[in-house]
Amino acid sequence: MYYEQLNQMKENFKQTDLICIVDKKGNILYYNNYNDVCNKLGSNDVIGMPLLEVYPWLSNETSTVLKVIEKGEPIVNELQCYEVNKSFTVNAINSAFPLKNKSDLLGAVIVSTNLDEKPHKMKKNSRIHKEALATLHAKYTFNDIVTVSEGLNLTKIQLKKAALKDSNILIYGETGTGKELFAHSIHNDSSRRNFPLVAQNCAAIPSTLIESILFGTTKGSFTGAEDKQGIFEIADGGTLFLDEINSMPIEMQVKLLRVIEERTVRRIGDHRDIPINVRVIASTNENPMNLLKEKRFREDLFYRLNVVSVEIPPLRKRKEDIDYLCSYFINYYNQAFGENITGLDSEARKILNNYGWPGNVRELRNCIEGAFNLVDGSIITPKELPTYILASEEDAPIKKLSDGNSLMDLVEQYEKEILKDALVKTHFNIAKAARLLAIPRQSFYNKMKKYKLQT
């Protein structure tokens, strides 16, 4: 995976308007301006300056490179729209990669390609325009989804089948469970693999720009407006991944539904409907049923997207993956850092298996990477684990005892949670839930009655 990311970075250099390196504080160390329409200062004037002073319309939340510094993970082919001022916006593909050594994060490098239709640079259907779009490909396959969980492997099999069709897909899973990996994998296994995959985090779109980003603009439609493609047009022939669609304002969901149903898009200020051929994969980090009940997700849009739906279980519900992922990430960082860590000691392994992992796989990966920065020998021990994880381990038994729970209470509480989980996984089909737990259906009924569980 590490070398694949390096190769991806080299690919991005082929069609780029800007290369910039910043240190971990966000100060510019290197700046190569090939065609940076957002900054007119010149490369010699910005060295040493804070990135947010050179690009004041950005923030820690919207800057691709600053997000990479915060999380320590690469972001590849992020499509972004920058509002430089009220009359000037820029559409760009940004990729950023962390720069690390064994002991610290040093900074990050970003490469940016402008996607706007400028006569001298990016005429639609020109060679350069096509090459820029060609960089919008999926970087993950189903082989990159690492698991020994029977349930998650079944989900992989189901989505491999669904990838061969063109139906829309809705993915539900907590933050950090790998929804983007599945979206990339679906695209890579589909007949659309040679066309763009455009990923857009709906939570990251400013409310004032969301319509123009989705559908594009027409010159003269408002002050300073230019002819710009929206992401539906950019993704034409390929796949559009709308991450955190639950963050999209309800009024925009109506317009999104129209585009999906009619397979045409109308730019802001235009009277023409432009045909599009796009498969939509959407994801939500909140339970869709709760969103519907709270009127934050339109039912008609939900049913239009929910043709194929899957739930990615959190790491705490597939504990069998923890040891396997630890070994995988240890091998990964041995390659990345040139180390030879052989594994975890028994106590560290026990602590990681007992922890609840609210940040899921992403949190586990960061935990292992952090341990690589602190370990002295060849084995990771508890002292190299994050203090908040150690604190949770210490507090857990104290909390249980302070609640006054007997052993029988704890066993019954655990059994109730297992029954509830089985019902949810089988969509409250009692016969299937009983088979899942390998118990007679009557026994399942009796336990439901005991714990007052409703279907």
C-alpha positions, 0 to 999 in steps of 0.5 A: 500500500505504501509504494502504491501511494508513492506511485499515485503521487508520481501520477499526480505530478504529470498533470498539475498546476501546483506543488507545495510542501508545508511543515507540520505547523502549516508553513510553506517550505516549497512552492512550485507555481505551474498555473496557480490561479489562486495565488499571484504572489510568486514562488519566492514570496511565499516561502516561510509563510503560513499556508492560510495567509497565502490562501486566506479563503481556506481553513483547517477544515477545508484545506486538503494538505492541512487535513492530512497533517492533522490525520497523518493519512493521505488524501487522493483525488479530492475534488474541491471548489474554492470560493476565492471571492464572491466573483471567483471560484476554482474547481480543483483535484487535490492530492496530499501525502504526509511526510514522515520519519520514524519519530514524527510527522514532518509535514505534507506535500500537496499537488493540485490540478485545476479542472476549470474550463479555461481556453488555454488550459482545460478545454472540454474534451481536450487532451489535457482535460481528458488526462486530468480526468483520467487521474480521477480513478479508484485507488482501492480494490476489494483486496485492500479491505482486510478482514477475517470477519465472516460477516464483512467477507459476506458483504464483500461478496455481495458488493462484488456482485452488485458492482457488476450492475449499475444500481445505486448503492447506499453504505451505512457505517460509523466513521472510520469503518472504511466506507470509502474503501468499499466505494473505490472497490465497487468502482474498480470492479465495475464496467465504469472503471476506466471512467472517473470516480469522483468522491465528494464529502457532503459535510465539507461543502459550504452551504453557499456553494453546494448547488454550484459544486453539484450541478455547475454554473453558467457564465452570467448566472450571477456576478462573476459566474463562469461556465463550470462543470459540476461534479455530476458532469465531471463524473460522467460515464463513471461513479459519483461517491457522495460521502456523508450524504446525511449532511446535505441540506434537505432542500438540496436533496430534492434537486439531487433526486431530480438529477438522479431520476431524470439523468440530466443536470442543469447548471445554475443559470442555464436553460439546457438539460445536460444528459449524464450517465453516472452511478451514485454510491452514497454513504451515511455515518448515521443510521438511515432509519433514524435519519428518516424518523428525524426528517433529515433524509427525504424518503423518496431520495432514500428509496432511490439510493437504497437499491442496494444497501449494506451496513459496515459493522464497527470494529467493536462488533467484529473483534476477530479482526483486531489481531489480524489488523494489528499484524497487517498494520505492523507489517505495513509500518515495518515497510514504511519506516524500515523497522522490524517490529515482530508484534505485540506482547500479550498484555498489549494485545489484551488491552487492544482487544478489550478496547471499544474502538469508537474510531474503528479501523482508522483509530487502530491504524493510528494507534499502531503507527503511534506505537512505532514512534515510541517502541524501543525493542522489537515488541510493542508493549502497553507503555507504547499505547495511547494513554487514553486507551490505557485509561479506558482499560483501567476504568472498565472493571471499576465501572462494572463493579460500581454499578453493583452488577453480579456475574449473572447480571453481566452475562444476561446483559451481554446475552441481551445485546447479542440477541438485539444485534442478531435481530438488527443484522437479519432485519428482525427476521426471527427465524434467520436470527435464530439460525445466525446464533445456532439456537432453536427458534423457540429458544430465541422467542423465549429469550426475546420474551425474557428481555422484552425485545420487540420486533 
